[in-house]
Every structure is written in structure tokens, then in C-alpha cells.
Amino acid sequence: MPLHDEFGDILRSQEPLAPYTHLRLGGPAQLLAQPRSIEELSKLVQRCAREGMPWRILGGGCNILVRDEGVRGVVIRLGEPAFTAVENVGRTVKAGGGATLASLISHAARQGLAGTEALIGIPGTVGGGLRVNAGSRYGAIDQLVSRVHLLDTRGQVQLYQRSELTAGPQGNLLDDGIILAVEFDLEPDEPENILKRMRRFWIHKKAQQPLSFQRACRVFKEPRGLSAEQLIQEAELKGTRVGGAEVSDRNANYIVAHPGATARDVLRLIELMRSRVHERTGQLLQLEVTVW
């Protein structure tokens, strides 16, 4: 039985993915699914496993580059209320994997709960942010997490403590599962104090990023003890352009996609940046952006 027969209400064929990413580039998904409940998501994942159909999760799209030819299989977007709610009981905030980091931060601040303001200015979702350990000079999300609700590859819901996520021979559990929700045990503070820190962090963060109207994404992970931005500047790559893709003049670890750019332009520029930095500094940069 085709997937459409069972999941027709939540599936779209050949859905363009560009509108769902910050770069606004790339081809379509063979199938885009937007499940309405954990049960529906679980059934979809199990069905894909039985049929050998590849699937992947699309979060906020801030660190995704979709190739021009598009993506085979099912792209799952957790945009429905079952996956985006943010609530708290006492000092524990629970945020859906599809909730934006901005909604988590604003909710915690309103409740007088401190810690998540360190993540202000970082785009994307809670699940995507945890997967890449989003953070800043003020702190990273893995320092705040207490528990994670995960849908495993068998379609079963599991609850893990933070200490369990990277422990044991199974490796990092986040690599294969779907992050349904994340719990944060936060410390109480006066909302006014939290807002002051948010403003200070926001000003610093925005000064280091491309302008808000630009289609851009961060490219490389930070090498241990070094700055990817500084290495790219040392290689004299700031402002370098390939087709419609350009190394940002505000932060060299970002690529900006101008009108007419293609995913191929971005990929060619990434390879140029990696090879030039390696040639000039001896450092081989690792990708932070995920290429589909």
C-alpha cells in the first residue's frame, strides 16, 4: 500500500524545500510529511522502516543546504502544535522539539527562569539546536538540558537523562532518534535581570551575524581552541564570491545567498573556503551546515 493511502492527509509530493530553509535554495522533497501527533509520527517512521524509505527531520532550516536536485525519501517537519508547545511546571520548562529557540527563551524569561537567554539570537528549533549543540560565548544548550524525550528508530518513545545521551557503546542517541521534547531545569531569577542580559547578548550576537534580511547560514564548526571566522579571514576570503554565493563581509564563517544563487554555487564556495584555509593555515575545517 503506497504511503499516500495511509498518510495522504499529511503528505505532499515534490514539495519545494527552499521556502523552509534560511538560504532559500535547493530542490524539492520527494515527500514532505507534517504529522499532527506523536502517534502519527511513530506510525510514519515505522512504515518507512518497513519499506526501506529514507526519512529525515527538517527543523528551522538554518543549517541545512538542500542540493538543487532535491531530496529522495520523506522529509518530516515537526510544525504542528503537538511538537511546538512550550510549558513549565515550577522551574522545569518543557519545549517541543519543533518549538523555536526564540519561543523557549521568551517563555522562560516571562516565568522568571534563567539560563536560556544565553541562546538568544540563535535561529532554529529546540530539537535542531540540541542536535548541533547550539550556543554562544555565554553558554550552550547542552549545559541547560535535563531530559530528552526521543522517538527511536523503531518508533518507540524513550525518556533519557542528559548523562545518558552520549554514554555507552550505542554512541550519541541524538544521531538517529527524533527529538520530541526537551526538559530544562532552570534557576529562578527576576524577569528584569533576565531581560537585561537578553538585550546585552542580543546586541553582541547581531553584531557578529549577517544582516537580518540576508539569506545566510553559518558554514563551519569551530576548531578546538581556534576561530573558524579568523582562519577564513587569514585566508583572505572575506567577500569572495562564486556565482550568487558570497562569504559574508560581516562574519566570514557565514555564506550569503544573493538573488539567482544556486545550491551548487554554495557548495563550490564551501570547497574553495576549505581548500584555501587548509593551504594557508594547515587547518581542515569541518562542516557545520548539513548538506542534503
C-alpha positions as CSV (number, residue, x, y, z in Angstrom):
1,M,0.0,0.0,0.0
2,P,1.5,3.4,-1.0
3,L,2.3,5.8,1.8
4,H,-0.3,8.2,0.4
5,D,-3.0,5.7,1.1
6,E,-2.3,5.7,4.8
7,F,-0.9,9.2,5.3
8,G,-2.4,11.2,2.5
9,D,-3.7,13.9,4.9
10,I,-0.2,14.8,6.0
11,L,1.9,14.2,2.8
12,R,2.8,16.4,-0.1
13,S,4.7,15.2,-3.2
14,Q,7.6,17.1,-4.8
15,E,7.2,19.9,-2.2
16,P,9.8,22.7,-2.7
17,L,12.1,22.8,0.3
18,A,13.7,26.2,-0.4
19,P,11.0,28.1,1.5
20,Y,11.7,26.0,4.6
21,T,15.5,26.9,4.8
22,H,17.3,30.1,5.6
23,L,19.3,30.0,2.3
24,R,16.1,29.6,0.3
25,L,17.9,27.3,-2.1
26,G,17.5,23.7,-3.3
27,G,15.1,21.4,-5.0
28,P,12.0,19.5,-3.8
29,A,11.4,16.7,-1.3
30,Q,10.1,13.5,-2.9
31,L,7.6,13.6,0.0
32,L,7.1,16.2,2.8
33,A,5.2,15.0,5.9
34,Q,3.8,17.1,8.6
35,P,2.5,14.7,11.3
36,R,-0.2,16.0,13.7
37,S,0.7,13.8,16.7
38,I,3.4,11.6,18.2
39,E,1.3,8.6,17.3
40,E,1.1,9.6,13.7
41,L,4.8,10.3,13.6
42,S,5.6,6.9,15.1
43,K,3.4,5.1,12.6
44,L,5.1,7.0,9.7
45,V,8.6,6.2,10.9
46,Q,7.7,2.5,11.3
47,R,6.2,2.4,7.9
48,C,9.2,4.0,6.3
49,A,11.4,1.4,8.1
50,R,9.4,-1.5,6.7
51,E,9.5,-0.2,3.2
52,G,13.2,0.9,3.2
53,M,12.1,4.5,2.6
54,P,14.7,7.0,3.9
55,W,13.5,9.8,6.1
56,R,15.0,12.9,7.8
57,I,13.8,15.7,10.1
58,L,13.6,19.3,8.9
59,G,13.8,21.8,11.8
60,G,14.1,25.5,11.4
61,G,16.3,25.0,8.3
62,C,19.0,27.4,9.5
63,N,21.9,24.9,9.0
64,I,20.6,23.0,6.0
65,L,21.7,23.2,2.4
66,V,19.4,21.3,0.0
67,R,21.0,20.3,-3.3
68,D,19.5,21.6,-6.4
69,E,18.2,18.2,-7.4
70,G,16.2,17.9,-4.2
71,V,15.9,15.1,-1.6
72,R,14.8,11.5,-2.0
73,G,12.5,9.9,0.6
74,V,10.4,11.6,3.2
75,V,11.3,14.9,4.8
76,I,9.4,15.2,8.2
77,R,8.6,18.7,9.6
78,L,7.5,19.0,13.2
79,G,5.5,22.1,12.8
80,E,2.2,21.1,14.4
81,P,1.2,22.1,18.0
82,A,1.9,18.6,19.3
83,F,5.6,19.3,18.7
84,T,5.9,23.1,19.3
85,A,4.3,23.6,22.7
86,V,6.4,25.3,25.5
87,E,5.2,24.9,29.1
88,N,6.6,24.7,32.6
89,V,5.9,23.1,35.9
90,G,7.7,25.0,38.6
91,R,11.2,25.7,37.4
92,T,11.2,22.9,34.8
93,V,10.4,24.1,31.2
94,K,9.4,21.5,28.6
95,A,9.7,22.5,25.0
96,G,8.7,20.6,21.9
97,G,11.4,19.6,19.5
98,G,9.7,21.7,16.9
99,A,9.4,24.8,19.1
100,T,11.7,27.7,18.1
101,L,14.5,28.6,20.4
102,A,13.0,32.1,20.5
103,S,9.8,30.8,21.9
104,L,11.7,28.8,24.6
105,I,13.7,31.8,25.6
106,S,10.7,34.2,25.8
107,H,8.6,31.7,27.8
108,A,11.4,31.1,30.3
109,A,12.0,34.8,30.7
110,R,8.3,35.6,31.3
111,Q,8.3,32.9,34.0
112,G,11.4,34.3,35.7
113,L,13.6,31.3,34.8
114,A,17.2,32.0,33.8
115,G,19.7,30.3,31.6
116,T,18.1,30.0,28.1
117,E,18.8,33.7,27.4
118,A,22.4,32.6,26.5
119,L,20.8,31.2,23.3
120,I,19.2,34.5,22.2
121,G,19.8,35.3,18.5
122,I,20.3,31.7,17.5
123,P,17.8,30.7,14.9
124,G,16.1,27.3,14.5
125,T,14.3,24.9,16.7
126,V,14.9,23.3,20.1
127,G,15.4,19.9,18.6
128,G,17.8,21.2,15.9
129,G,19.6,23.3,18.4
130,L,20.2,20.3,20.7
131,R,21.4,18.1,17.8
132,V,24.2,20.6,16.9
133,N,24.6,21.9,20.5
134,A,23.8,25.5,19.6
135,G,25.4,28.0,21.8
136,S,27.4,31.2,22.1
137,R,30.2,32.6,24.3
138,Y,27.6,32.8,27.1
139,G,26.7,29.1,27.1
140,A,25.5,26.2,25.0
141,I,22.2,24.3,25.0
142,D,23.7,21.0,26.3
143,Q,24.6,22.8,29.6
144,L,20.9,23.5,30.2
145,V,19.2,20.3,29.2
146,S,18.0,17.9,31.9
147,R,16.0,15.3,30.0
148,V,15.1,14.5,26.4
149,H,12.0,12.7,25.0
150,L,13.1,10.8,22.0
151,L,11.4,8.7,19.3
152,D,13.8,5.9,18.4
153,T,14.2,4.2,15.1
154,R,11.6,1.6,16.0
155,G,9.0,4.3,16.6
156,Q,9.1,3.9,20.4
157,V,9.1,6.9,22.7
158,Q,12.1,6.9,25.2
159,L,13.0,9.3,28.0
160,Y,16.7,9.9,28.6
161,Q,18.6,11.9,31.2
162,R,21.3,14.2,29.9
163,S,24.0,11.9,31.1
164,E,22.7,9.0,29.0
165,L,22.6,10.8,25.7
166,T,26.3,10.3,24.7
167,A,27.1,7.4,27.1
168,G,27.7,3.8,26.3
169,P,28.6,1.7,23.2
170,Q,25.5,2.9,21.3
171,G,27.1,6.3,20.8
172,N,25.1,9.5,20.6
173,L,21.4,8.7,20.8
174,L,20.5,12.0,19.2
175,D,22.1,11.0,15.9
176,D,19.4,8.5,15.0
177,G,16.3,9.4,17.0
178,I,13.7,12.2,16.7
179,I,13.8,14.8,19.5
180,L,10.1,15.1,20.6
181,A,10.6,17.4,23.5
182,V,13.4,18.7,25.8
183,E,13.2,19.5,29.5
184,F,15.2,22.2,31.2
185,D,15.6,22.6,34.9
186,L,16.3,26.3,35.2
187,E,17.2,28.6,38.1
188,P,14.7,31.4,39.2
189,D,15.7,35.0,38.7
190,E,13.9,38.3,38.4
191,P,12.5,38.8,34.9
192,E,14.0,42.3,34.8
193,N,17.5,40.8,35.3
194,I,16.9,38.2,32.6
195,L,15.7,40.8,30.1
196,K,18.8,43.0,30.7
197,R,21.1,40.0,29.9
198,M,18.9,39.2,26.8
199,R,19.4,42.7,25.5
200,R,23.2,42.6,26.1
201,F,23.6,39.2,24.5
202,W,21.3,40.2,21.6
203,I,23.4,43.2,20.7
204,H,26.6,41.2,20.8
205,K,25.2,38.4,18.7
206,K,23.6,40.5,16.0
207,A,26.9,42.5,15.5
208,Q,28.5,39.2,14.5
209,Q,25.9,37.9,12.1
210,P,24.8,38.9,8.5
211,L,22.0,41.4,8.2
212,S,18.6,40.0,9.1
213,F,17.2,40.4,5.6
214,Q,20.0,38.4,4.0
215,R,19.7,34.7,3.1
216,A,22.6,33.3,5.0
217,C,23.9,30.3,7.0
218,R,26.9,29.5,9.3
219,V,29.2,27.2,7.5
220,F,32.0,25.6,9.7
221,K,32.4,24.2,13.2
222,E,34.8,26.0,15.5
223,P,38.2,24.1,15.6
224,R,39.3,23.3,19.1
225,G,40.9,26.5,20.6
226,L,40.6,28.4,17.3
227,S,38.1,30.6,15.4
228,A,36.8,29.5,12.1
229,E,36.0,33.1,11.2
230,Q,39.5,34.2,12.0
231,L,41.0,31.3,9.9
232,I,38.8,32.3,6.9
233,Q,39.9,35.9,7.3
234,E,43.6,34.9,7.4
235,A,43.0,33.1,4.1
236,E,41.7,36.4,2.7
237,L,38.4,35.0,1.7
238,K,36.0,37.7,3.1
239,G,33.8,38.9,0.3
240,T,34.9,36.1,-2.1
241,R,32.0,35.2,-4.4
242,V,31.2,32.1,-6.5
243,G,28.1,32.7,-8.7
244,G,25.4,34.1,-6.4
245,A,27.1,32.8,-3.2
246,E,29.4,35.1,-1.2
247,V,31.5,34.9,2.0
248,S,29.8,37.4,4.3
249,D,31.7,40.7,4.9
250,R,30.2,40.8,8.5
251,N,31.3,37.4,9.6
252,A,33.5,35.3,7.3
253,N,32.0,32.0,8.7
254,Y,28.7,32.8,7.0
255,I,27.8,32.4,3.4
256,V,25.2,34.8,1.9
257,A,23.0,33.6,-1.0
258,H,22.2,36.5,-3.3
259,P,19.3,36.5,-5.8
260,G,20.0,34.0,-8.5
261,A,22.3,31.8,-6.3
262,T,22.1,28.0,-6.5
263,A,23.0,25.3,-4.1
264,R,25.8,24.4,-6.4
265,D,27.3,27.9,-6.1
266,V,27.3,27.5,-2.3
267,L,28.9,24.0,-2.5
268,R,31.6,25.3,-4.8
269,L,32.3,28.3,-2.4
270,I,32.5,25.9,0.6
271,E,35.1,23.8,-1.1
272,L,37.1,26.9,-2.1
273,M,37.0,28.1,1.5
274,R,38.1,24.7,2.9
275,S,40.9,24.3,0.5
276,R,42.2,27.9,0.8
277,V,42.1,27.8,4.6
278,H,43.9,24.4,4.6
279,E,46.5,25.7,2.2
280,R,47.1,28.9,4.2
281,T,46.8,27.7,7.8
282,G,47.1,23.9,7.7
283,Q,43.6,23.7,9.4
284,L,41.0,21.5,7.8
285,L,37.6,23.0,8.7
286,Q,34.6,20.7,9.4
287,L,31.2,21.5,8.1
288,E,28.5,22.7,10.5
289,V,25.9,23.1,7.7
290,T,24.3,19.9,6.7
291,V,24.1,19.1,3.0
292,W,21.1,17.2,1.8
